[in-house]
Amino acid sequence: MNFTKPNVWIRFARLAQITNSTNMGQGFPDWEPPKFYKELLVKHINDPKVNHQYSRAFGNPNLINAISKDYGKYFNREINPLTEISVSAGGCAILYNSLTSLLNQGDEAVFIEPFYECYFPQSTFSKAKITGIPLIPPKLRNKSEYSGITVDKLQTKIKDDWGFDFKKFEAALNDKTKIVIINSPNNPTGKIYTMDELTEIANIIKKKAPNALVISDEVYEHIYYDDHSFFPRMANVPGMWDRTVSVYSAGKIFSCTGLRVGWAIGPEEIIRCLNTIQQYNAFCMYEPVQNTIADCLTAMDKPYEGFPTYLDWYRNTYNLSRNHMINGLANKATLFDKKEWKMDFWMPEGSYFIVGDISNADFQQKHALEGDDLATTKYSKDFSYAINLAYEKKVNITPLSVFYTPENKHYGDKYIRFSFCKKLSTIDDAINKFH
Ligand code: PMP
């Protein structure tokens, strides 16, 4: 693994800057965090009694108690705040603490592809063997099928379900498998695993990989659309609580991805492992920030902006953006009918991404990333497409081959990802450039 180059997020953020592109690449909302978040942040920073020094390494009492109360509802059990929760610097640091503490040399890990790019480098630190199992893409639809999806009609019956390859999954598991990572709602496909799928996955794990634990990355837990009224969690599958660590992110819930607070929930034996890394990693999070998130977790159940709760407003906001983006791609983005930009796309049922399929695009590599020489660098198709788009149309997107293991990158180089966690005006701006 080559760690000498900056990763895709750093390089493509720079590309957006250099080309002055509308940024539909990295997944950060371009709207303000909720009003209560800012008020609480100011209140807690100014609190004369607040502690500005080191605090409890695994989460301060206010935050862990609030998490325990909130997630007790979702898991339908009492969660011990001191032993079953670990807090760190965002979902990313929780994943780092999990993967570095739970995986050792000689162990094996199975990732369902496409997956959030950090999993792979974080796992290679332990020199574990990683096997990727690609999801099966849905059939492509004619764009006209999406063209009726508008912001007036939030729900749609259209379901583009990425299939789970149970056979390949079963064949990849064995006694050495220590970790299986599932991400639902999924970045980047938007897939939400059903309880039946999770149960079948759990049964296979119990049968074939008795030593395996599941990291269930659920950072988009509250973003689901259409006929979903809740989102199924792996730890709720009978028998899975004891072998699952669930991962969450304040940045995703409160549209503040720069704040860096995340938490893991799971049985004491697993949480203890994460804590051993946390004490040598970030050590602790800043107390005024932890107090803010603790109060936000309570405030989110109250009415907000005319909605029964903040989470209802939040889901509605994402739903509007999803529909606006899909409708724009289907109706107004004529660019993607042209040979060199040919693209089809799928409808997500959760999270805030749309995957586009560029297999039929036929074009030349015309531009390079900063630091690369165009004449001597040969990019994969998805990279080359995304770089061309930034330079020529001024819209920044993400290539998908980075969401696959090195062996399976060829699956990903046919795809790109749009993030639609953007204001309707930003989406309009991007769509207007797609001509
Ligand atoms: N998991 C997934 C699936 C993600 O998409 C992200 C962020 N893009 C994270 C974890 C990390 O979250 P955080 O920003 O809290 O580190």
Boltz pocket constraint, residues with backbone or C-beta under 6 A from the ligand:
constraints:
  - pocket:
      binder: B
      contacts: [[A, 27], [A, 89], [A, 90], [A, 91], [A, 92], [A, 93], [A, 116], [A, 183], [A, 185], [A, 187], [A, 217], [A, 219], [A, 248], [A, 249], [A, 250], [A, 251], [A, 252], [A, 257], [A, 260], [A, 261], [A, 262]]
      max_distance: 6.0
